[in-house]
Amino acid sequence: MQFISFIAANALLFASLILVVGVPVLYMTQNNPEDRRNREIRAIEVIGGVWFHLVLINGIIAFFVV
């Protein structure tokens, strides 16, 4: 179970790194900033959703590991 926790924690750290670096890059390189549903904004929302679910998974795994 600790191995699964290790994998989930590293996935969360990697997703956090992608968010910290990727969100400003995607936001600043928008093709059409007036369009609130452009490809870059959708990518930011997807990355944020993945990060949120990884936080939930880490919380559930931590409950069972400890």
PyMOL commands that set and color helices and strands:
alter all, ss='L'
color gray80, all
select helices_A, chain A and resi 2-28+39-65
alter helices_A, ss='H'
color red, helices_A
deselect
rebuild
show_as cartoon
